[in-house]
Amino acid sequence: MRSTRAPLGRRHFLQSLALLGGGAALPGLLPAWARAADMDAAAKSPAALSGDDIRLTIGHTPVLVDGRAAHAVTINGTVPGPLIRLKEGQNVRLSVTNSLEEETSIHWHGLLVPFEMDGVPGVSFPGIKPGETFVYEFKVKQSGTFWYHSHSGLQEQMGHYGPMIIDPAGEDPVAFDREHVVVLSDHSQIHPHQIFRRLKQQSGAFNFQRQTIAGLLRGEDQPLAERLEWSRMLMDPTDISDVTGAAYTFLINGRGPKDNWTGLFTPGERVRLRFINAAAQSVFNVRIPGLKLTVVAADGQHVRPVEVDEFQIGNAETYDVIVQPTEDKAFTIVSESVDRSGLGRATLAPRPGMSAEVPQVRERPLTTMRDMGMDMSGMDHGDMDMSMRNPDNAPQVKLGPGVQMLAPMAVDRTGEPGQGLEGVGHKVLVYRDLVALEPNPDQRAPERSLEIHLTGNMERFMWGFDGRKFSERPSPYAFRAGERVRVVLINDTMMAHPIHLHGHYFELAFGPAGHMPRKHTVIVLPGGRATFDFTAETGDWAFHCHMLYHMHAGMFQVFSVRDGQGEGAR
């Protein structure tokens, strides 16, 4: 459904940016829910857009991050966009007007909607042209913590994202007295197209944590012989994140570490924190020193409560946790980037203006031979290249310049805490801790299985599935409507990939029968494998890595689900 209106001119935006003043203007650049601690200290629920008819406008807006003016693509003038709060079972109309000078879109991440409403240009709808309004209409079928974002170009990196909460139709199984939405993201003063260009031009362009001779002499880094092996393979064990704190400020609810977003509590309250990783390219390790975190939901799906001290959250994942601070003091929310190049910081406090100690960034991790899918215990270093370049375990992979390596011994790593968290000395959430609270809706055994390899060339920043990038127009993965399929993801690269399937939930293939954890996004660790079962729903559904620049470089495909289709799918 479309209508047209004149777009906001870029000249008007630049004039607004030039007129932007100091930090006093900051509260007006944030949505109401993200400034509740300053503006409404008594609020127990964040302010939100709700109802059956919601209007959103995508445009350019100047914003401030840690006191610095920046260019943003915003929703209703703010970063993040407004919190949308819906009710399970309601019918909703969301009218989205494009005031940009380029195409835009909104994907309702994790929502089960008709594929025509899924918001992926060129796959499920034609996109929203400049000056046009598109009306998304659907019935809300679920409840939980979700979010929405652009699926056009690199707009997500520029601020085009926002949170969404769907309240259950019945009683909520999670008891809490107060809640806060906690949106994690990454912001750069560098335009995303320039970031992408630099990634293509120079391997490790933003990696300023490389190993040094001084580190070797101090015994902090890998031995020289091992370093030479990595160099011979054109790989760097410190290359954990493509874009690092050298280019990013890590935000919490649109605020940088200096801005210090604050959420309030009364001592003794059960506080529900709804964490959303809306970052373009950053995986975060989240902890609140001094507080235990009880995980009660993952990707909007209730899980049996599990108490941890820290959890890793990949791009596009969501986790709901309960904390219960009993002391009249402040606590720091820490979102540390996986490569330890920086962190986001916010505060939980009984009163506005309070703060707590901000921990130092921990020592950066190093990639290991395990991250290459290689069990070095039975392999000589001299065999390394042959094992990587002459695989016999992946006949469907198209070998070429886009495939730098294939993991000869990829293993299931869903019982591991994530890179750099193996020896932190406290309880870290792992996927195998998750058990679905409600019974799985489809408990049939899979009818067939499909193996998909995550492939790439880090040196040339080429990414794809089975050795093919999407621009090469490979055939979609084909399925028959209603069939039950087991998908095995094998990560043949040395980077973690949060893989997202649109329009579906899948069950990770472990845990108690009938209560396997249900997710829409799963991190596949380097050299690892992850297995899930899903029931195919009719439509064309995007399937991609949620690292924005990996997707942009080609790690994107389509799950095409039709009646009578599926057998013999590649």
matplotlib code that plots the C-alpha trace (Angstrom):
import matplotlib.pyplot as plt

x = [0.0, 1.6, 1.1, 3.6, 4.9, 7.9, 11.2, 13.2, 16.1, 19.7, 20.4, 17.8, 19.5, 23.0, 21.6, 20.2, 23.5, 25.3, 22.9, 23.1, 24.3, 25.9, 25.0, 21.9, 20.1, 20.7, 17.4, 15.4, 17.4, 16.4, 13.1, 11.1, 11.8, 15.5, 15.5, 13.1, 15.6, 16.0, 12.5, 10.2, 12.0, 8.8, 8.1, 8.0, 7.5, 9.1, 7.0, 6.0, 4.0, 1.0, -2.4, -3.7, -2.5, 1.1, 3.0, 6.7, 8.9, 12.4, 14.6, 17.9, 18.4, 21.5, 22.3, 24.9, 27.0, 29.2, 28.9, 29.9, 27.5, 26.8, 24.7, 22.0, 19.2, 16.4, 12.9, 10.6, 13.7, 15.5, 18.2, 17.1, 13.7, 10.6, 9.7, 6.7, 4.5, 1.9, -0.4, -0.4, -3.5, -4.1, -4.1, -1.8, -1.2, 2.3, 2.5, 6.1, 6.9, 10.3, 11.7, 15.1, 16.5, 17.0, 15.0, 14.3, 12.5, 11.6, 12.0, 10.2, 12.9, 11.7, 8.0, 6.0, 4.3, 3.1, 6.2, 4.9, 5.1, 8.6, 10.3, 13.2, 13.5, 13.8, 12.8, 9.5, 8.5, 9.7, 11.0, 9.8, 10.8, 11.6, 8.5, 6.3, 4.5, 4.1, 1.6, 2.5, -0.5, -0.5, -1.8, 0.5, 1.0, 3.5, 4.9, 8.3, 11.2, 11.9, 13.2, 12.9, 15.5, 16.2, 17.0, 18.1, 21.8, 23.8, 21.1, 21.0, 24.6, 23.4, 20.7, 17.8, 16.7, 14.3, 12.9, 9.6, 7.8, 4.8, 2.9, 1.3, -2.4, -2.5, -0.5, 3.2, 5.2, 8.0, 7.3, 8.9, 8.2, 9.9, 11.5, 14.0, 14.7, 18.5, 19.4, 23.1, 24.6, 27.7, 28.1, 30.8, 31.7, 32.9, 30.2, 29.3, 30.1, 33.6, 33.9, 33.0, 35.4, 38.3, 37.4, 37.6, 40.9, 42.9, 42.6, 42.4, 41.9, 40.5, 42.5, 44.9, 45.5, 47.9, 50.7, 54.0, 57.6, 57.3, 54.4, 56.4, 59.3, 57.0, 55.4, 52.0, 51.4, 51.8, 55.3, 57.2, 56.9, 53.1, 52.9, 54.8, 52.3, 49.5, 51.3, 52.0, 48.2, 47.5, 45.6, 45.9, 44.9, 44.0, 41.4, 38.3, 36.1, 36.2, 35.3, 36.6, 36.6, 39.1, 36.1, 33.2, 31.6, 29.5, 26.1, 23.5, 20.1, 21.6, 24.1, 27.9, 29.9, 30.3, 26.5, 25.8, 22.2, 20.6, 17.7, 16.1, 15.2, 14.0, 16.1, 14.5, 12.6, 12.8, 13.9, 13.4, 16.1, 15.3, 18.6, 18.6, 21.8, 21.1, 24.7, 25.8, 29.0, 29.6, 29.1, 29.0, 29.8, 27.3, 27.7, 26.6, 29.4, 27.9, 24.6, 23.6, 21.6, 18.7, 18.1, 14.3, 13.9, 16.0, 14.9, 11.5, 10.9, 10.6, 13.3, 13.6, 15.4, 19.2, 21.4, 24.7, 27.2, 27.7, 26.4, 27.5, 24.9, 25.3, 24.0, 20.2, 19.8, 17.7, 17.9, 15.6, 17.2, 15.9, 18.1, 17.2, 19.5, 18.9, 21.5, 20.9, 23.7, 24.4, 25.6, 27.3, 25.8, 28.8, 28.6, 32.2, 33.0, 34.0, 37.5, 37.9, 38.6, 36.0, 32.8, 29.4, 28.4, 25.1, 23.9, 21.2, 20.6, 18.1, 18.3, 19.3, 22.9, 24.4, 27.2, 29.3, 32.9, 33.4, 35.7, 38.7, 38.5, 39.9, 42.8, 42.0, 41.5, 43.5, 42.1, 43.3, 43.6, 40.3, 38.7, 40.0, 38.1, 41.4, 42.2, 46.0, 46.6, 46.9, 48.2, 51.6, 51.8, 53.2, 49.9, 47.9, 47.6, 46.8, 44.1, 42.6, 42.9, 42.0, 38.9, 36.8, 34.0, 32.1, 31.4, 28.6, 31.0, 32.1, 35.8, 37.4, 38.8, 35.8, 36.8, 40.0, 39.7, 37.4, 37.4, 38.4, 37.2, 34.4, 32.8, 29.6, 30.6, 27.1, 28.3, 31.1, 30.8, 32.2, 35.6, 37.6, 35.2, 36.6, 38.6, 36.9, 36.3, 32.6, 29.4, 28.9, 25.7, 26.1, 23.4, 23.1, 21.9, 18.7, 15.6, 12.3, 9.7, 6.8, 6.6, 7.9, 4.9, 6.1, 7.8, 8.0, 11.4, 13.1, 12.2, 15.6, 18.8, 20.6, 24.2, 25.2, 28.7, 29.6, 32.5, 34.7, 38.0, 39.0, 42.0, 39.7, 36.6, 34.5, 31.6, 29.0, 27.2, 28.7, 31.3, 28.7, 27.9, 24.4, 25.3, 26.2, 22.5, 22.8, 19.6, 17.6, 17.5, 14.2, 11.7, 8.2, 5.6, 5.1, 8.1, 10.4, 14.0, 17.3, 19.9, 23.5, 25.6, 29.3, 31.5, 34.5, 35.8, 37.7, 35.0, 31.8, 28.6, 25.2, 22.9, 19.3, 16.3, 13.4, 9.8, 10.6, 11.7, 14.0, 14.8, 18.5, 18.9, 19.7, 18.1, 15.1, 12.7, 9.9, 11.7, 14.6, 15.5, 13.8, 15.6, 15.6, 19.3, 22.3, 26.0, 28.1, 31.5, 34.7, 35.5, 32.2, 28.9, 25.3, 22.3, 18.7, 15.3, 12.5, 9.1, 9.0, 6.4, 5.2, 7.1, 10.5, 12.5, 15.8, 18.6, 21.8, 24.6, 23.5, 27.0, 25.9, 29.1, 29.2, 25.7, 26.5, 29.5, 27.4, 26.5, 22.9, 20.5, 16.8, 14.8, 12.1, 9.2, 6.5, 3.9, 5.3, 8.9, 11.8, 13.0, 16.4, 17.0, 20.6]
y = [0.0, 3.3, 7.0, 9.8, 13.0, 15.2, 14.0, 16.0, 17.6, 16.8, 20.6, 21.0, 18.2, 19.8, 23.1, 21.5, 19.8, 23.1, 24.7, 21.8, 23.1, 21.5, 18.7, 20.5, 19.5, 15.8, 14.8, 16.0, 13.7, 10.6, 8.8, 9.2, 5.6, 6.2, 9.3, 8.1, 8.4, 12.1, 13.1, 10.8, 9.2, 7.5, 5.7, 1.9, 1.2, 2.9, 5.3, 3.8, 4.1, 1.7, 1.1, -0.3, 2.6, 3.7, 6.2, 6.2, 8.6, 7.8, 10.8, 12.6, 14.1, 15.5, 13.7, 14.0, 11.1, 11.8, 15.5, 15.1, 16.0, 13.3, 12.4, 9.8, 8.1, 8.2, 7.0, 9.8, 11.9, 9.8, 7.1, 4.5, 4.9, 4.9, 1.9, 0.2, -1.7, -4.1, -6.8, -10.4, -11.1, -7.5, -6.3, -3.5, -1.0, 0.6, 3.4, 4.1, 7.3, 7.7, 11.3, 10.2, 10.6, 6.9, 3.7, 2.5, -0.3, -1.8, -5.4, -6.5, -8.6, -11.9, -11.3, -14.0, -12.0, -12.7, -12.7, -9.6, -7.7, -8.9, -5.8, -7.0, -5.1, -7.4, -10.5, -9.9, -6.4, -3.6, -1.3, 2.2, 4.8, 8.4, 10.4, 7.2, 5.7, 1.9, 0.4, -2.8, -4.7, -7.9, -9.8, -10.0, -13.7, -13.7, -11.9, -10.9, -8.6, -7.7, -4.9, -3.4, -2.0, -1.1, -3.7, -1.2, -0.4, 0.3, 2.5, 0.3, 1.4, 5.0, 4.7, 3.1, 0.7, 0.7, -1.7, -3.4, -5.1, -7.3, -8.0, -11.5, -12.0, -13.9, -13.8, -13.1, -16.0, -13.6, -11.7, -8.2, -4.9, -2.6, -3.0, -1.2, -1.7, -1.8, -1.3, -2.0, -0.6, 0.7, 4.3, 5.7, 9.1, 7.4, 6.9, 3.2, 3.1, 4.4, 1.7, -0.9, 0.4, 0.3, -3.2, -4.2, -2.4, -3.5, -6.6, -5.6, -1.9, -1.2, -3.7, -1.7, -4.6, -6.6, -8.6, -6.8, -7.7, -6.3, -8.6, -11.5, -10.6, -10.3, -13.7, -12.2, -13.2, -16.3, -17.9, -16.7, -20.1, -20.0, -16.4, -17.3, -20.0, -17.5, -15.1, -17.8, -18.4, -14.6, -14.6, -12.7, -14.2, -10.8, -10.2, -10.9, -8.0, -6.4, -2.9, -2.1, 0.6, 2.4, 3.4, 2.8, 4.4, 1.7, 3.0, 1.9, 3.4, 5.9, 7.2, 6.8, 5.9, 9.6, 10.2, 7.4, 6.3, 5.6, 3.3, 3.6, 1.0, 0.8, -1.5, -4.9, -4.7, -7.4, -5.4, -6.9, -5.8, -6.4, -6.5, -6.0, -6.1, -3.7, -3.2, -3.3, -5.3, -5.8, -8.8, -7.8, -9.5, -8.2, -8.1, -6.0, -6.2, -6.9, -8.4, -11.9, -12.0, -14.5, -15.2, -15.7, -15.2, -15.5, -14.0, -13.3, -16.9, -17.8, -20.1, -21.9, -19.4, -19.7, -17.6, -16.3, -13.6, -12.7, -13.5, -13.0, -11.4, -11.6, -9.1, -9.2, -11.5, -10.4, -11.6, -10.8, -10.9, -10.3, -8.5, -7.7, -5.1, -4.8, -2.1, 1.6, 2.1, 2.3, -0.5, -0.3, -2.1, -3.2, -4.1, -5.0, -5.6, -9.2, -8.1, -5.9, -2.7, -0.8, -1.0, 0.6, 1.8, 2.6, 2.7, 1.1, 3.4, 4.3, 8.0, 10.0, 11.3, 8.3, 6.2, 3.3, 2.2, 1.4, -1.6, -1.6, -3.3, -6.8, -8.3, -8.9, -12.5, -14.4, -16.7, -20.3, -23.4, -24.5, -21.4, -22.7, -26.0, -27.9, -30.3, -29.7, -32.5, -35.0, -32.7, -31.5, -27.8, -28.7, -30.4, -27.2, -25.8, -29.1, -29.8, -26.3, -26.2, -29.7, -30.5, -33.5, -32.8, -30.1, -31.1, -28.5, -25.6, -23.6, -23.2, -20.0, -16.7, -16.3, -19.4, -18.8, -22.0, -24.9, -26.2, -29.9, -30.8, -28.3, -29.2, -28.3, -25.3, -24.5, -25.6, -23.0, -19.4, -17.5, -16.1, -14.7, -15.9, -19.3, -18.4, -15.4, -17.2, -16.8, -18.3, -17.4, -18.3, -20.9, -21.9, -25.4, -23.7, -22.6, -24.8, -23.7, -22.9, -23.8, -27.0, -26.8, -26.3, -28.8, -31.9, -34.0, -35.4, -33.7, -35.3, -34.4, -32.4, -29.6, -28.6, -25.0, -23.8, -20.2, -19.2, -16.2, -14.7, -12.3, -11.0, -9.8, -9.3, -11.7, -13.5, -16.0, -19.3, -22.5, -20.3, -18.1, -14.5, -13.3, -11.0, -14.1, -15.0, -18.6, -20.6, -20.1, -22.9, -24.6, -26.1, -27.6, -25.8, -27.6, -29.9, -30.3, -29.8, -30.1, -27.4, -27.9, -24.7, -25.2, -22.1, -22.4, -19.0, -17.6, -15.1, -15.7, -15.3, -14.5, -16.2, -15.1, -16.7, -14.5, -15.5, -18.5, -19.7, -22.7, -25.2, -25.7, -29.4, -30.2, -30.2, -32.0, -33.6, -31.1, -28.2, -27.5, -23.7, -21.7, -18.8, -16.7, -16.0, -18.2, -17.3, -19.9, -19.7, -19.9, -23.4, -24.5, -26.0, -25.4, -27.5, -26.4, -27.8, -25.7, -26.1, -24.3, -21.6, -20.5, -17.5, -16.1, -15.5, -13.8, -15.9, -14.1, -13.2, -10.3, -8.7, -5.9, -5.7, -9.5, -9.4, -6.5, -8.3, -11.4, -13.6, -13.5, -16.0, -16.8, -19.7, -20.2, -22.2, -23.4, -26.2, -29.3, -27.9, -28.9, -32.3, -32.1, -28.6, -27.6]
z = [0.0, -1.1, -1.1, -1.9, -0.3, -0.9, 0.7, 3.2, 1.3, 2.3, 2.3, 5.1, 7.0, 6.7, 7.8, 10.9, 11.6, 11.3, 13.8, 16.4, 19.7, 22.7, 25.0, 26.4, 23.3, 23.8, 25.5, 22.6, 20.3, 22.2, 22.3, 25.5, 26.6, 26.4, 28.6, 31.3, 34.1, 33.4, 32.5, 34.5, 37.5, 38.7, 35.4, 35.7, 32.0, 29.1, 27.0, 23.7, 20.5, 20.7, 19.2, 16.0, 13.7, 14.1, 11.9, 11.3, 9.3, 8.1, 7.6, 8.3, 11.7, 13.4, 16.7, 19.4, 20.6, 23.7, 22.8, 19.1, 16.3, 13.8, 10.8, 11.4, 9.5, 12.1, 12.7, 13.9, 14.5, 17.1, 17.5, 18.5, 17.0, 19.1, 21.2, 19.6, 22.1, 20.8, 22.2, 21.2, 19.0, 17.8, 14.2, 13.5, 10.7, 10.5, 8.0, 7.1, 5.2, 3.4, 3.7, 2.5, -1.0, -1.4, -1.0, 2.6, 4.3, 7.7, 8.7, 11.8, 13.3, 14.8, 14.1, 12.3, 9.6, 6.0, 3.8, 1.9, 5.2, 6.0, 4.6, 2.5, -0.8, -3.8, -1.8, -0.2, -1.4, -3.7, -1.0, -0.1, -2.6, -1.7, -0.9, -0.6, 2.3, 2.7, 5.1, 6.8, 8.1, 10.0, 13.0, 16.0, 16.7, 19.5, 22.5, 23.8, 23.1, 19.4, 17.3, 13.8, 11.4, 7.8, 5.2, 2.7, 1.9, 5.1, 6.8, 9.9, 10.7, 10.5, 13.2, 11.4, 14.2, 17.2, 19.8, 20.0, 22.9, 22.5, 25.6, 26.0, 25.6, 28.9, 32.0, 31.6, 33.1, 34.1, 37.3, 37.5, 39.1, 36.6, 33.2, 31.0, 27.3, 26.7, 23.0, 22.3, 19.1, 17.4, 16.0, 13.8, 12.5, 9.4, 6.7, 6.4, 2.6, 3.5, 6.2, 3.7, 1.1, 3.6, 4.6, 0.9, 0.3, 3.4, 5.6, 9.2, 8.4, 11.8, 13.8, 16.0, 18.4, 16.4, 18.1, 18.5, 19.1, 22.6, 23.3, 22.1, 24.4, 27.3, 26.6, 26.2, 22.6, 20.5, 20.0, 16.9, 15.1, 15.5, 14.4, 11.2, 10.5, 10.7, 8.5, 5.9, 5.7, 5.3, 8.6, 11.8, 15.2, 16.6, 13.8, 15.9, 14.7, 11.3, 12.7, 16.1, 18.8, 16.5, 14.4, 16.8, 19.9, 21.6, 22.5, 25.0, 24.2, 21.8, 24.4, 24.5, 27.6, 28.5, 28.1, 30.6, 30.1, 33.4, 34.3, 37.7, 40.3, 43.9, 46.0, 46.3, 43.0, 40.3, 37.3, 33.8, 31.4, 27.7, 25.9, 22.1, 20.0, 17.2, 16.3, 12.7, 13.2, 16.9, 19.2, 22.9, 26.2, 28.8, 32.5, 35.5, 38.1, 41.5, 40.2, 39.1, 35.8, 35.5, 31.8, 31.3, 27.5, 24.4, 21.0, 22.5, 23.6, 27.3, 28.7, 32.0, 34.2, 34.3, 36.5, 35.0, 35.6, 31.9, 28.5, 24.9, 22.6, 18.8, 16.3, 16.2, 19.3, 22.3, 25.9, 28.8, 32.2, 35.7, 38.2, 41.8, 43.3, 47.1, 47.9, 47.6, 45.2, 41.4, 39.2, 35.8, 32.8, 30.6, 26.9, 26.1, 22.4, 21.7, 20.6, 23.7, 21.7, 23.7, 25.6, 26.1, 29.5, 31.2, 34.8, 37.0, 40.0, 42.7, 41.7, 38.6, 38.6, 40.3, 38.8, 39.6, 38.7, 35.1, 34.7, 32.5, 29.1, 29.6, 27.7, 24.0, 23.0, 20.3, 17.7, 18.1, 15.9, 17.3, 15.7, 12.4, 12.9, 13.4, 16.2, 16.3, 18.7, 15.8, 13.0, 12.1, 11.2, 7.9, 6.9, 7.6, 4.1, 2.5, 5.0, 4.3, 0.6, -0.4, 1.5, 0.8, 3.3, 1.4, -2.2, -2.5, -1.8, -4.9, -4.4, -5.6, -4.4, -2.0, 0.0, 1.9, 4.0, 4.8, 8.4, 8.2, 11.7, 12.5, 15.8, 17.7, 19.9, 21.3, 24.7, 24.7, 26.0, 23.1, 22.1, 25.0, 27.7, 28.3, 31.4, 33.0, 36.3, 36.5, 35.0, 31.3, 29.5, 26.7, 24.2, 25.9, 29.1, 27.2, 27.6, 26.2, 28.9, 26.7, 24.6, 21.1, 18.7, 16.1, 17.6, 14.4, 13.5, 10.5, 7.1, 5.6, 6.3, 4.6, 5.1, 4.6, 4.7, 5.9, 3.7, 3.2, 2.4, 5.2, 3.3, 0.4, 2.6, 0.5, 2.2, 1.1, 1.6, 0.1, -1.6, -3.4, -2.8, -3.4, -6.2, -8.2, -8.0, -6.9, -6.7, -3.5, -0.9, -1.8, 0.6, 0.5, 2.7, 6.0, 5.7, 8.7, 7.9, 9.8, 8.8, 9.7, 9.6, 9.2, 9.8, 7.5, 8.5, 11.4, 12.4, 14.3, 12.3, 13.8, 11.3, 11.0, 9.3, 8.5, 9.1, 11.3, 14.6, 14.7, 17.4, 18.2, 18.0, 21.6, 25.0, 26.5, 23.9, 23.1, 24.9, 22.6, 22.7, 20.0, 18.3, 15.2, 15.3, 16.2, 16.5, 14.7, 16.3, 14.1, 13.0, 14.6, 13.6, 14.8, 14.0, 14.0, 13.0, 11.4, 9.8, 6.4, 6.0, 2.5, 1.1, 0.1, 3.3, 3.7, 5.3, 6.1, 8.5, 10.6, 10.5, 8.2, 6.2, 5.8, 4.5, 2.2, 0.9, -0.1, 2.9, 2.1, 0.6, 0.2, 1.7, -1.0, 0.4, -2.0, -2.2, -3.8, -3.7, -1.6, -2.8, -4.5, -3.1, -3.3]

ax = plt.figure().add_subplot(projection="3d")
ax.plot(x, y, z, "-o")
ax.set_aspect("equal")
plt.show()
